[in-house]
Every structure is written in structure tokens, then in C-alpha cells.
Amino acid sequence: MQCQLCERDCDRLTVHHLVPRQHTKRKKLEPGETIEICSACHRQIHSLFDNRVLATELNSVEKLKQQPDMIRFLNWLRKQDATKRVKVDRKRA
């Protein structure tokens, strides 16, 4: 299985809602599109960005891949062993 962000082959992937469920549930909207990503990418996304930014600005794979902090992280992550847990940056943008 390949992560849709870092493109590494991983044993397990997690489901990431491109528009956070917090925003769709309140408005009783459909949950929207999801992507399958590794846990490192998932943790990094949620440690860098709050749900408002994810819902309004970073709500597609392309937008996430083009965000400067994610570009740096993805370039680094691609060099890491996909079978080992990696630490993520805990700074919010």
C-alpha cells in the first residue's frame, strides 16, 4: 500500500478526511473525500495545521503536497524506513 502523500510503501495506512469531519458534522454535510496516508504524514498534518486551515486552504492532496512545511517534511520522510515510526514536528503554522 502506498501513502498518497509521501508515496512510500507502508504496511498500514490511515484515512485522512481532506475536509475535517469537525466542519462537516456541524453543518450536517457529507464527510467528503478521504485519502489514505501513512501515520507519519497524518500526524504531521495535524501537528502543523488546525482544522480551519485544513478545511479552507489545504483540502486536496495537491495543496498539501505544495505547502512549504509539508514539502520539507515529505522530502525528509521519503528517505526514512517505512517500517519504523518517525517523530513529527509539533509546531503549528
Contacts in CASP RR format, 6 or more apart in sequence:
PFRMAT RR
TARGET T0000
AUTHOR 0000-0000-0000
METHOD contacts of the structure
MODEL  1
MQCQLCERDCDRLTVHHLVPRQHTKRKKLEPGETIEICSACHRQIHSLFD
NRVLATELNSVEKLKQQPDMIRFLNWLRKQDATKRVKVDRKRA
1 9 0 8 1.000
1 10 0 8 1.000
1 11 0 8 1.000
1 12 0 8 1.000
1 13 0 8 1.000
1 36 0 8 1.000
2 8 0 8 1.000
2 9 0 8 1.000
2 10 0 8 1.000
3 10 0 8 1.000
3 13 0 8 1.000
3 36 0 8 1.000
3 37 0 8 1.000
3 38 0 8 1.000
3 41 0 8 1.000
4 35 0 8 1.000
4 36 0 8 1.000
4 37 0 8 1.000
4 61 0 8 1.000
5 35 0 8 1.000
5 37 0 8 1.000
5 38 0 8 1.000
5 41 0 8 1.000
5 61 0 8 1.000
5 64 0 8 1.000
5 65 0 8 1.000
5 70 0 8 1.000
5 74 0 8 1.000
6 37 0 8 1.000
6 38 0 8 1.000
6 40 0 8 1.000
6 41 0 8 1.000
6 74 0 8 1.000
6 77 0 8 1.000
6 78 0 8 1.000
7 78 0 8 1.000
8 38 0 8 1.000
8 77 0 8 1.000
8 78 0 8 1.000
8 80 0 8 1.000
8 82 0 8 1.000
9 82 0 8 1.000
10 38 0 8 1.000
10 82 0 8 1.000
11 82 0 8 1.000
11 83 0 8 1.000
12 38 0 8 1.000
12 39 0 8 1.000
13 36 0 8 1.000
13 37 0 8 1.000
13 38 0 8 1.000
14 36 0 8 1.000
14 37 0 8 1.000
14 38 0 8 1.000
14 39 0 8 1.000
14 42 0 8 1.000
15 34 0 8 1.000
15 35 0 8 1.000
15 36 0 8 1.000
16 34 0 8 1.000
16 35 0 8 1.000
16 36 0 8 1.000
16 37 0 8 1.000
16 41 0 8 1.000
16 42 0 8 1.000
16 45 0 8 1.000
17 24 0 8 1.000
17 31 0 8 1.000
17 32 0 8 1.000
17 33 0 8 1.000
17 34 0 8 1.000
18 32 0 8 1.000
18 33 0 8 1.000
18 34 0 8 1.000
18 35 0 8 1.000
18 54 0 8 1.000
18 59 0 8 1.000
18 60 0 8 1.000
18 61 0 8 1.000
19 31 0 8 1.000
19 32 0 8 1.000
19 33 0 8 1.000
19 54 0 8 1.000
19 55 0 8 1.000
19 59 0 8 1.000
20 51 0 8 1.000
20 54 0 8 1.000
20 55 0 8 1.000
21 31 0 8 1.000
22 51 0 8 1.000
23 29 0 8 1.000
23 51 0 8 1.000
23 52 0 8 1.000
23 55 0 8 1.000
24 30 0 8 1.000
24 31 0 8 1.000
24 32 0 8 1.000
35 61 0 8 1.000
37 45 0 8 1.000
38 82 0 8 1.000
39 85 0 8 1.000
40 77 0 8 1.000
40 80 0 8 1.000
40 85 0 8 1.000
40 86 0 8 1.000
40 88 0 8 1.000
41 73 0 8 1.000
41 74 0 8 1.000
41 77 0 8 1.000
43 88 0 8 1.000
44 70 0 8 1.000
44 73 0 8 1.000
44 77 0 8 1.000
44 88 0 8 1.000
44 89 0 8 1.000
45 54 0 8 1.000
45 58 0 8 1.000
45 64 0 8 1.000
45 70 0 8 1.000
47 88 0 8 1.000
47 89 0 8 1.000
47 90 0 8 1.000
47 91 0 8 1.000
47 92 0 8 1.000
48 69 0 8 1.000
48 70 0 8 1.000
48 89 0 8 1.000
48 91 0 8 1.000
48 92 0 8 1.000
48 93 0 8 1.000
49 58 0 8 1.000
49 92 0 8 1.000
49 93 0 8 1.000
50 92 0 8 1.000
53 93 0 8 1.000
57 63 0 8 1.000
58 64 0 8 1.000
58 67 0 8 1.000
64 70 0 8 1.000
65 71 0 8 1.000
65 74 0 8 1.000
69 89 0 8 1.000
69 93 0 8 1.000
73 88 0 8 1.000
73 89 0 8 1.000
77 86 0 8 1.000
80 86 0 8 1.000
END
